[in-house]
Amino acid sequence: MEDLQEYSFNFDLSYYTNKENIANQDLVAETIKYFEFGEGNRAFNTLEFLNLFWQQYQFVITNVTDSGKVISHLKALPLSSLKSHILYGLLLNGLAAIP
């Protein structure tokens, strides 16, 4: 298992299910469902993924105008190809959900 602490936040689940922190609770609920009951559980546990995802999502948002930096950063994460695939897909989904 990769050590993702350096690349992840350390919030508890209640942070992610609080609408004041993340407005799109439908997306949060679907993400939790995917990791608890769906195919996602073969790669991550729910909280591990949410903490990784949220820190990387914030990085992408902060550096949105520097695509080279974002791509280099994401490619350098110590993730298996399956975990990278899941993270990239859900990052794209999360970014597409921004109004």
KABEL-V926341 format. One record per residue. SS is DSSP state (hx for helix, st for strand, lp for the rest). D_FIRST is the distance of its C-alpha to the first C-alpha in Angstrom with 2 decimals. Layout:
ss:d_first
SS:D_FIRST
SS:D_FIRST
This chain:
ss:d_first
lp:0.00
lp:3.78
lp:6.58
lp:8.88
hx:11.68
hx:13.91
hx:13.94
lp:14.33
lp:17.18
lp:17.19
lp:19.71
lp:20.20
hx:20.92
hx:24.63
hx:24.33
hx:23.34
lp:25.98
lp:28.68
lp:30.95
lp:31.98
lp:28.53
lp:27.83
lp:30.99
lp:29.63
hx:28.73
hx:29.13
hx:26.18
hx:24.12
hx:25.19
hx:24.35
hx:20.84
hx:20.30
hx:21.90
hx:19.73
hx:16.46
hx:18.18
hx:20.38
lp:19.72
hx:17.54
hx:15.08
hx:13.65
hx:12.06
lp:9.63
lp:9.68
lp:11.55
hx:14.79
hx:14.81
hx:11.40
hx:12.84
hx:16.30
hx:15.54
hx:13.77
hx:16.56
hx:19.34
hx:18.72
hx:18.46
hx:21.47
hx:23.40
hx:22.71
hx:24.05
hx:27.03
hx:27.84
lp:27.82
lp:29.23
lp:32.08
lp:30.00
hx:28.21
hx:27.43
hx:25.59
hx:23.61
hx:22.68
hx:21.78
hx:19.61
hx:17.69
hx:17.35
hx:16.01
lp:12.98
lp:9.73
lp:8.91
lp:9.21
hx:12.82
hx:12.47
hx:10.75
hx:13.37
hx:16.03
hx:15.53
hx:15.50
hx:18.52
hx:20.37
hx:20.17
hx:21.06
hx:24.06
hx:24.95
hx:24.84
hx:26.90
hx:29.33
lp:29.91
lp:31.37
lp:35.10
